[in-house]
Structure formats: structure tokens, C-alpha cells
Amino acid sequence: MIKYLINRILLMVLTLFVLATLMFFMFRMLPGDPTMTVISSALNPKAQEEMKRQYGLDKPLHEQYAAYLRNIVCLDFGYSFQHNRKVSDMISGRLLNTILLILPSMIAAYALGVVGGALIAWKRGGKLEIGTVIVSTAFQSAPVFWLSMLAIFVFSVHLDLFPLGHIVSPGMHHGKSQWAIYFSLDFLHHLALPFIVNTLYNLCFPLLLMRSSMLETLGEDYVELCRMKGLPERKIIYNHAMRNSFLPIATTLPLILGWAVAGSVVIETVFSWPGLGLLMVEAVQRSDYPLVQACFLLIAVLTIVGNFVADLLYGILDPRIVYE
Amino acid sequence: MLGDFLRFIARSKLGMFGLILFAACVLVAVFAPVLAPYEPMQKHYDVSGKLMKLRPPSQEHLLGTTILGRDVFSQLIWGGRPALVIGLLTAMGVVLIGVNIGLIAGYYGGWIDNLLMRITDIFMGLPFLPFIIVVLSLTGRSLWTIILALVIIMWRSTARVIRSQVLSLRERSFVDAARVSGASSLKIIYVEIAPNIFPVALVNVVFALAWAIITEASIGFLGFGDPNVLSWGSIIYEAFASEMSYKAWWWVIPPGAAIMILVTAVYFIGRAYEEMINPRLKKW
């Protein structure tokens, strides 16, 4: 177990290192020199040289690379091209905003999806089953930004139940700490609609998967044996079938978590939610490369840590798994 | 083999439904120049010479007009082309790479497997859309760079699935038989094992297609699509960026619905096929 943990953590560090390296070389090797956006070619050559020296771009590549890695380890991502602020200051508050947007809805989606999928598989063959399968497939197929826009159109613009976006009402929380904001009703009001849309959207995958996994389990001999023993149907479903059917769904958790983190880019854009994803999209549009790099790496960390946690959870759920 | 595939799907009602929807989408995309009533980028003016901007649906413009006076219906018809082209090419690229890596890792095992799977693990750490956005911002935005970015990041899950299939296949007696009779490794991989993973690979093609279409739309929506190509995602982006998306519903609902219908069709096809090759899932 300890050995497995160490290996797994080493792999996480290796992955991050490779991604950071990839970022470094991608931004320097690919066409479209990013430095052109800050160092204008209209400046006289001497000023250009001076600016290059300031940014450390006159040094050989391997020295730049070493400095880059050193800075990342110290969580120093340099200064934003656009805002002239420290990148680390700009992203620190954003991370939590993104997590608060994604994590609660992921948990809700999985809980509802697993229970719902099991129910459909149990009561199979009816109109309910076909209906649910069709509706959730269609829902899953729709682009989430479009669903969000429809939800805003109906519930915010027409019914006026929720705000149009953003994380809090402007001006309401002036001078309050970020934590005080998170515990305010206003924040929850803003979170409600993206939470609902995100939950319903992410619900479809575990729901459909649980249904088919449950169908497989219900065909197993041991379920038949339970029936022959005369166990009540409810007990068979909850104590025996559901527990085993859940395993394949648990394996997909890291995958879905990865999608959700990446998908936050889109949802945050629609809801003007000040998270990492929105920050990154804006940074890319403005060619603010230090900011892009930092956001990308942080989103990658979220994904990788999410994968890790999901793997550990899987081991807890399935005692047959032996870590080597 | 494609005939088998179609026959399999046609046996399920939802599969048949998906197949018909998908065929309809392909036909609309292919015959877009004939079907679209106007040029998609043409600006329309009314009799008094005023730009017909944001007109609701009418007989003349079935789905109304955009803020620049363009016909939404014609844009909708043209917008399916990039979705299908990017989707199909990406799915093929993904499966080509994923299947080969899965075959090699699974068959050879040992350090080759270890190396390839660690590489796959590293790719698993790449966040999906952010990675694509970064690639597109550095390589420029075109259909080809979008396909390239999608393939680079999507092969990973196919490779894993195929590898686990190959791991069990390579212990079967027919593989031993081939080995004893002196077949080379390459021959065993591609002649003996590969046909057996064909069904699983095909399921992967279908689901990769669905994912590629949705992702292409998301890229378009974020404004990173090919600036010279009109796609469903970029139509919604234009509405969103002009801040008219909550007033001109006729501009936003149709392209999103089109994406939903196309992807639903693909999912139905994929599920129907999956249920055929794994009969326990079957029976409605």
C-alpha cells in the first residue's frame, strides 16, 4: 500500500513535470513568438534588447528552462503581460471559485445518477426506462454552454429567479473577505443556476452507465442465488447488486472529473463566473502567456489530484484491489 | 464488416433511429449549397435599404436573421459541415493511434507496456479543453490544427481500453497456435489479434465521434474556431459575443439543437452496437 502510494505520487510529480516542460517548449518553439506581444517590433533595437534582458530572454534556452522550473516550484509564475500584476496573486482566489462551482455538482450528479440508474435497471422494460434513456442521452449530447444559455434565458431573463451570471452582485460585498462572501446567501443565489445545469448535465453519464452495469449484475448467478434464498428484492438491490454495479462507475470518476474541470472553461464563460477557466480563456485571447501557463498548470494539477483521489476511493470501495 | 455493423444497429429501434438521423445530417451537410436558401454570409436588406438585423423568423427567413442581417437558416445548414468533417477525421485519427498503441503495449508487455502506459497516464493529466485552447492559440486556428489538437489528446482512453482487451486476448490458444506455427509478432498482432478487437475499436470510433463534435462546438463557442469556417459553435459564439443571445432566441436555439440531434444520433448508434456485441445489455 505504502509502496503503491509512493509510486502513484511519483507519477503525479512526473506528469506535472512533463506538462510544465511541454508548456515551456511549446511557448518557445511554435510559430508566433509570444514575446512579440509584449516586445513590440516597432521599438528601436536597443530598447528591444533591454526588454529581452529584463525578461531573461537573452539567456540560453537551458538556463531559461532551469529558471522556469525553479520558479514553478516556488509557485512564482512571473508577471502578467496585460495587468502588470503578479500572476500568483491573480490566480489564488480563482482556484477556489472553480472548485466550488464543480465539486458540489459532481457529488450531487454522482449520487443522483447512481441511485437513479439502479432504479431504472430494476424497474426495467417500462416506458420509464426508454424515456429516461432517451432524455438523458439527448441531454448529454447537448453542448453544456448551450444548455446553460437556455437555462439563463428561461430562469433568469424570463422568470427572473436567478441572477444573469457572476459570482456575487456587484457592490454588495465591498471590503468583505472571500470567505465571508462564500457564506453569503447572495453567493448561493448566484451558484444555484450553474450548479443545477452542471448537475443535470453530469448526471446523465453515471445514470446511463449505472443502468447498464446494474443490468449486467442482475444477470449474475449470485443475484439468482439471493432470490432463491428468498431475500426481499429491495435487499438484493441495495445490499448486493448496487454495491457491485457501482465499481465500473467508480473507475470512470477520474475521467468525468477531468471533463468537468476542463468543461468549467465553458460554463464559467457563459455564467461570467470568475474561476480559473474564464481567466484562462481571457488570458489566451489577450496573449497573456505567463497567465495562460499558470492557469493551465493549475487546471492540470486539479485534474491530476482528482485522478489520484478517485483511484484511492476506488481501492476503498473494492476490497479485492491489491495495491502493488 | 461495415455491412455487419449496419445490420447490427438496424436490429435495435433506437439504433435505427440514430442511423436515420445521422444519415439526414450527412445529407444536409453534403447538399448544403443546394439546400440553403441564401449564401450564409450574405447580408440582407429590406425594401427601404435598411439592414435586416435581428429579425424574428418569417416566411422569407425561416429562422430569422443575425445582428449582421444574415440568414440563420442558411448558416445552420452550412454549419454542419465542419462538425462532421472534424468529427469523422478526428475519430479515425484517434482510433488509429489508440488501437496501435494499445495493441503494441498489450501484446509485448514488459517495459514496452510500462513505457507506453506511463505516457498514456501523463496524457491523462492533460486538461481537455484548456490544452486544445493553448495548442490553437500557438499553432493558429484552422480545421487541421483543431483536428490535430483533438487527436493528440483523445487517443489516450482508446489506447487503455484496447490494451486491456489485448492483455486477455494474447493468452488465448489461437495466439499460442500462431506463435508455435512460427508467425512473426507483427503478424500475430495485426492478423490474429486485431480482428478480435475490431468491435471494441468501432465502439470507440463512434464515441470519439460524438466527443469530437461536442468539443468542436465548444471550441467554436469560446471563439477559437477556424475564423474562415462557419460552424454551429461559432454561430452561438457570435450571438453570445454580441450580447444578443438572450433576445434573439432564433439565433441561439437552432444551432444548439442541431448539435444535440447529431450527437444524440451518434450515441444511439454507438449504444445499439455496444448492446449487440455485449448481449447482456440488450433487451429494452
Interface residues (C-beta under 8 A of the other chain):
Chain A: L11 M12 L14 T15 L16 V18 L19 M23 M26 F27 L30 P31 G32 P34 G125 E129 I130 V133 I134 T137 A138 Q140 S141 A142 P143 V144 F145 W146 L147 M149 L150 I152 F153 V157 S212 L215 E216 G219 P254 L255 G258 W259 V261 A262 G263 V265 V266 T269 V270 G277 M280 V281 V284 Q285 S287 V292 C295 F296 I299 A300 L302 T303 I304 N307
Chain B: L14 R118 D121 I122 M124 G125 L126 P127 F128 L129 P130 F131 I133 V134 V135 S137 L138 T139 G140 S157 A210 I214 A217 S218 F221 L222 G223 F224 G233 I236 F240 S245 Y246 W249 V252 I253 P255 G256 I259 M260 I261 L262 V263 T264 V266 Y267 F268 R271 R280 L281 K283 W284
